[in-house]
Amino acid sequence: MPAGSRLKIGIDCSEMEGKPTGVGRYLLNLLRHWGEFSPEHEYLCYFMGEIPSADFLYRSPFSLKLLYPVPVKSRLLWEQWQLLQESRRDRVDLFFSPGYSVPLRLSCPGAMTIHDISFEAHPEWFPLADGIKRRYICRQAVMRADTVFTDSRFSCGEIITHYQVPPSKIKVIPIGVEKKYFQRQPSPVSEALKERLAIKGRIILHVGTILNRRAIPDLLRGFSHIARRFPDVTLVIVGENRTYPRIDLAGLLQALQVTASVILLDFIPEKQLLALYSLADLFIYLSHYEGFGLPPLEAMCFGLPVVISGTGALREIYGDAAFVVEQITPDAIASALECLLEDRGAREALSTRGTALTERYPWKKTADQTLRHLLDLVKS
């Protein structure tokens, strides 16, 4: 690649559509930084049916392409046929996918990100047909991709173990946070949300898509053990319920008799999420399997003391900056919550360590390293 060459970088942006969660937000932040700090290249952003309203996308160096799925609405068909054909017509110099697969017949260098492979490690968490499809496509895409990005050493080891990938093919680039976007909201904004949700006391917050691995039933059972002792505390859980088999959380709340002390929220807009982070007193994020776990890092930007499990990549990423629940059981969860709700000194120590940890994970570093490795694919 001659110095100063302007490259066409094709990007599968379908994960940014609708209500973007982990993968979509990851890509959104990558593009925001590439547009600001590396505008010398052209980024061809391919969408499946809806272009997000993010203002920065509608300026140079982005070209937005909407490819409606035809003849049927199939994510797999769109990716492996329409997206492939359009990227060929556009003569992209390299192609990047932020989530688990790439078009298998690319005629240019390609890279993909695998955040975790829970569908390989725990197939019981996925519907049979969906799990088979995920495993097959991801395995084929890993073989086709020239570079595979992942978020942690834990996920790197999992990819090598399950797919027998040469370590040199994998680039471990931790996710970061853009601290200027994770700032405490003005008091009137936060208080208005608190009033709308009818929260009167302290808040324990969980943020993240509700999956089987996230141990939400154990969290609810653990919280029920302490709810009567701390009547001023409300547990707020934010995330779409995508469990399989589906877990009836509302029914569990009734059975545990904590309906009045727990608030379940589906996807909420970014501004409201920031307001909740601003209101919270404690953050908890438990998981049996995690490739990185970004929400605790976001919570730390707000100075929140954080409780995590010591599984997956969580201990690797957060270390002693978080309170670690060694075993995900209701009793252990209740003990951790009780300890931190009562011990202000412990909360303040965690807050200090968490704030310091966020300085190690700036989003610009994530974006710069990812783009550098992408450009390495086309260097002459």
C-alpha positions in Angstrom: 0.0 0.0 0.0 1.7 3.2 -1.1 2.0 5.9 1.5 -0.9 8.3 1.4 -3.2 5.9 -0.5 -6.9 6.4 0.1 -8.5 3.1 0.7 -12.1 1.9 0.4 -12.9 0.0 3.6 -16.2 -1.9 3.4 -18.0 -2.4 6.7 -21.0 -4.6 7.7 -23.0 -2.0 9.7 -26.2 -4.1 10.1 -25.6 -4.5 13.9 -26.0 -0.7 14.3 -29.7 -0.9 13.1 -32.7 -0.8 15.4 -31.8 -0.9 19.0 -28.0 -1.5 19.0 -26.5 -3.3 22.0 -23.0 -4.6 22.4 -21.8 -5.3 18.9 -23.6 -2.3 17.4 -22.3 0.1 20.0 -18.8 -1.3 19.5 -19.0 -0.5 15.8 -20.6 2.9 16.4 -17.7 4.0 18.5 -15.1 2.6 16.1 -16.6 4.6 13.2 -16.9 7.7 15.2 -13.2 7.7 15.9 -12.1 6.6 12.5 -14.1 9.4 11.0 -12.5 11.9 13.3 -9.0 10.7 13.5 -8.5 8.8 10.2 -10.6 10.7 7.6 -8.0 10.0 4.8 -9.8 6.7 4.0 -13.4 6.1 2.7 -15.6 4.0 4.9 -18.4 2.2 2.9 -21.1 1.4 5.5 -23.5 -1.3 4.4 -26.9 -1.5 6.1 -29.6 -4.2 5.8 -32.7 -2.1 6.2 -32.3 1.0 8.3 -29.6 3.7 8.6 -29.1 5.0 12.2 -29.6 8.7 12.9 -26.1 9.3 14.2 -25.1 12.7 12.8 -21.4 11.9 12.2 -22.3 9.1 9.7 -23.8 11.7 7.3 -20.5 13.4 6.7 -17.3 12.6 4.9 -15.5 10.1 5.0 -18.6 7.9 5.2 -20.6 6.5 2.3 -23.9 4.9 3.5 -25.4 2.1 1.4 -28.8 0.6 2.2 -29.2 -2.9 0.8 -32.7 -4.2 1.5 -32.8 -8.0 1.8 -34.3 -9.7 -1.3 -36.1 -11.9 -2.1 -36.6 -12.9 1.6 -35.6 -11.2 4.8 -32.7 -13.5 5.7 -29.6 -12.1 7.6 -27.5 -15.0 6.3 -28.6 -14.5 2.6 -28.1 -10.8 2.9 -24.6 -11.2 4.2 -23.4 -14.0 2.0 -24.9 -12.8 -1.2 -26.1 -9.2 -1.3 -23.4 -7.7 0.8 -20.8 -9.8 -1.0 -21.9 -8.7 -4.4 -22.2 -5.0 -3.5 -18.7 -4.9 -1.9 -17.3 -6.5 -5.1 -19.1 -3.9 -7.3 -17.7 -1.1 -5.1 -14.2 -2.6 -5.4 -13.4 -2.3 -1.7 -9.8 -2.7 -0.7 -10.5 -4.5 2.5 -13.6 -5.6 4.4 -14.4 -5.5 8.2 -17.2 -7.1 10.1 -17.7 -6.3 13.8 -19.5 -9.4 14.8 -18.7 -13.1 14.3 -18.8 -13.5 10.5 -17.7 -12.2 7.1 -18.9 -12.9 3.5 -17.0 -16.1 2.8 -16.2 -15.4 -0.8 -14.6 -11.9 -0.4 -12.3 -10.9 -3.2 -10.3 -8.7 -0.9 -8.6 -9.0 2.5 -11.2 -9.4 5.3 -11.2 -9.1 9.1 -13.8 -9.8 11.7 -14.3 -9.4 15.5 -15.3 -12.3 17.8 -16.3 -10.9 21.2 -16.9 -14.4 22.7 -17.9 -17.9 21.5 -20.5 -18.8 24.1 -22.4 -20.6 21.3 -19.5 -23.0 21.1 -18.7 -23.3 24.8 -22.3 -23.5 26.0 -24.6 -24.7 23.1 -27.4 -25.3 25.6 -27.9 -21.6 25.9 -29.1 -21.4 22.2 -32.0 -22.8 20.2 -30.8 -25.9 18.3 -31.1 -24.5 14.8 -29.7 -21.1 15.7 -26.8 -22.6 17.6 -25.9 -24.8 14.7 -26.0 -21.9 12.3 -23.9 -19.7 14.5 -21.3 -22.3 15.0 -21.0 -23.2 11.4 -20.9 -19.7 10.0 -18.4 -18.5 12.6 -16.2 -21.4 12.1 -16.2 -20.9 8.3 -15.7 -17.2 8.7 -12.7 -17.7 11.0 -11.1 -19.8 8.4 -11.7 -17.2 5.7 -10.8 -14.1 7.6 -7.2 -12.8 7.3 -7.4 -11.3 10.8 -9.6 -12.1 13.8 -10.0 -9.4 16.5 -11.1 -10.3 20.0 -11.5 -8.4 23.2 -9.5 -10.4 25.8 -6.9 -13.1 26.4 -9.7 -15.3 27.6 -11.6 -15.1 24.3 -8.3 -15.5 22.4 -7.7 -18.8 24.2 -11.3 -19.9 23.5 -11.0 -19.2 19.8 -7.7 -21.1 19.5 -9.1 -24.1 21.5 -12.3 -24.4 19.5 -11.1 -23.4 16.1 -7.5 -24.4 16.1 -6.6 -20.9 14.8 -2.9 -20.0 14.6 -2.3 -17.4 17.5 -0.7 -15.1 15.0 -4.0 -14.6 13.2 -5.7 -13.3 16.4 -5.3 -9.7 17.6 -6.3 -9.1 21.2 -7.6 -5.5 21.5 -9.5 -4.7 24.6 -12.7 -2.6 24.3 -12.5 0.9 25.7 -14.8 3.7 26.8 -15.1 7.3 25.6 -15.2 9.0 29.0 -16.5 12.3 27.5 -19.7 10.5 26.6 -20.1 8.8 30.0 -20.5 11.9 32.2 -23.0 12.4 35.1 -26.2 13.9 33.8 -27.5 17.2 35.2 -29.5 16.7 38.4 -32.8 17.7 36.9 -32.5 15.1 34.1 -31.6 12.3 36.5 -34.2 13.3 39.1 -36.9 13.4 36.5 -36.1 9.8 35.5 -36.0 8.8 39.2 -39.4 10.3 39.7 -40.8 8.6 36.6 -39.6 5.2 37.8 -40.9 6.0 41.3 -37.5 5.2 42.9 -37.2 6.7 46.4 -34.0 5.3 47.8 -30.6 3.9 46.8 -30.2 2.0 43.5 -28.3 -1.2 42.6 -28.0 -1.2 38.8 -27.4 -4.0 36.3 -27.1 -3.1 32.6 -26.7 -5.7 29.8 -28.8 -7.9 27.5 -30.4 -10.6 29.7 -28.9 -13.9 28.6 -28.7 -17.3 30.4 -25.1 -16.7 31.2 -25.8 -13.5 33.1 -27.3 -15.2 36.1 -30.2 -12.8 36.6 -32.3 -15.3 38.5 -29.5 -15.8 41.0 -29.2 -12.0 41.3 -32.9 -11.7 42.0 -32.8 -14.5 44.6 -29.7 -13.0 46.2 -31.4 -9.6 46.3 -34.5 -11.1 47.9 -32.4 -12.3 50.8 -31.5 -8.7 51.8 -34.6 -6.7 50.4 -36.4 -6.6 53.8 -33.2 -5.5 55.6 -32.7 -2.7 53.1 -36.1 -1.4 52.3 -34.6 1.8 50.9 -32.8 0.0 48.1 -34.2 -0.7 44.6 -32.7 -3.1 42.1 -32.9 -1.8 38.5 -32.2 -4.3 35.7 -31.8 -2.8 32.2 -31.7 -5.2 29.2 -33.8 -7.1 26.7 -34.7 -10.6 27.9 -33.1 -13.0 25.3 -32.8 -16.0 27.5 -33.3 -19.5 26.1 -35.3 -21.3 27.2 -37.0 -18.0 28.2 -36.9 -17.2 31.9 -40.1 -15.6 33.3 -38.5 -12.9 35.4 -41.7 -11.2 36.3 -43.1 -14.5 37.6 -39.9 -15.0 39.6 -40.2 -11.6 41.1 -43.7 -12.4 42.3 -42.6 -15.8 43.7 -39.8 -14.1 45.6 -42.1 -11.3 46.8 -39.8 -8.5 45.7 -41.9 -7.0 42.9 -42.1 -3.7 44.7 -38.3 -3.5 45.1 -37.2 -4.5 41.6 -37.6 -2.6 38.3 -37.2 -4.4 35.0 -36.5 -2.2 32.0 -36.1 -3.3 28.4 -33.8 -1.3 26.0 -33.7 2.4 26.9 -32.3 5.4 25.0 -28.7 6.4 25.7 -29.7 9.6 27.6 -31.9 7.7 30.0 -29.1 5.1 30.5 -26.6 7.8 31.4 -29.2 9.2 33.8 -29.5 5.8 35.5 -25.7 5.5 35.8 -25.7 8.9 37.4 -28.4 7.9 39.9 -27.0 4.5 40.8 -25.2 3.8 44.1 -23.8 0.3 43.2 -23.4 -1.7 40.0 -23.5 -5.5 39.7 -22.6 -7.6 36.7 -22.5 -11.4 37.1 -21.8 -13.8 34.3 -20.9 -17.5 33.9 -19.1 -16.7 30.6 -17.9 -13.3 29.3 -15.6 -12.2 26.5 -15.0 -8.7 28.1 -18.1 -7.3 29.8 -18.3 -3.6 28.9 -21.0 -2.3 31.2 -18.9 -2.5 34.4 -16.3 -0.2 32.7 -19.0 2.2 31.8 -20.3 2.2 35.4 -16.7 2.9 36.6 -16.7 6.1 34.5 -19.4 7.3 36.9 -17.4 6.4 40.0 -19.7 3.5 40.8 -18.4 0.6 43.0 -18.8 -2.5 40.9 -19.6 -6.2 41.8 -18.6 -8.9 39.3 -18.2 -12.6 39.1 -14.7 -14.0 38.7 -15.6 -16.0 35.5 -14.7 -15.6 31.8 -12.7 -12.4 31.1 -14.2 -10.4 34.0 -11.3 -11.0 36.4 -8.8 -10.5 33.7 -10.2 -7.1 32.8 -11.3 -5.7 36.2 -8.9 -7.4 38.7 -9.1 -5.7 42.2 -11.0 -2.7 40.8 -14.2 -4.6 41.4 -15.6 -6.7 44.2 -15.5 -10.3 43.0 -18.2 -12.9 43.8 -16.3 -16.1 43.6 -19.3 -18.4 43.3 -22.5 -17.2 41.6 -25.0 -18.3 44.3 -27.8 -16.4 45.9 -26.1 -16.5 49.3 -22.8 -15.2 47.9 -24.5 -12.5 46.0 -26.5 -11.4 49.1 -23.3 -11.3 51.2 -21.6 -9.1 48.6 -24.5 -6.7 48.3 -24.9 -6.5 52.1 -21.2 -5.9 52.6 -21.1 -3.0 50.2 -24.4 -1.4 51.2 -23.2 -1.2 54.8 -19.5 -0.3 54.2 -19.1 3.2 52.8 -15.3 2.9 53.0 -15.3 -0.3 50.9 -17.6 1.5 48.3 -15.3 4.5 48.2 -12.2 2.3 47.7 -13.8 0.5 44.8 -14.9 3.7 43.3 -11.3 5.1 43.4 -9.8 1.9 41.9 -12.5 1.7 39.3 -12.0 5.3 38.2 -8.3 4.7 37.8 -8.9 1.5 35.8 -10.9 3.5 33.1 -7.8 5.4 32.2 -6.3 2.2 31.0 -9.0 1.6 28.4 -9.5 4.7 26.3 -11.7 4.1 23.2 -9.2 5.9 21.0 -6.6 3.3 21.7 -9.1 0.5 20.7 -10.0 2.3 17.5 -6.4 3.2 16.5 -5.1 -0.4 17.1 -8.0 -1.9 15.2 -7.5 0.3 12.2 -3.8 -0.2 12.2 -4.2 -4.0 12.0 -6.8 -3.6 9.2 -4.4 -1.4 7.2 -1.7 -4.0 7.7 -3.7 -6.4 5.6 -3.2 -4.3 2.4 0.3 -3.0 2.9 2.5 -4.0 0.0 
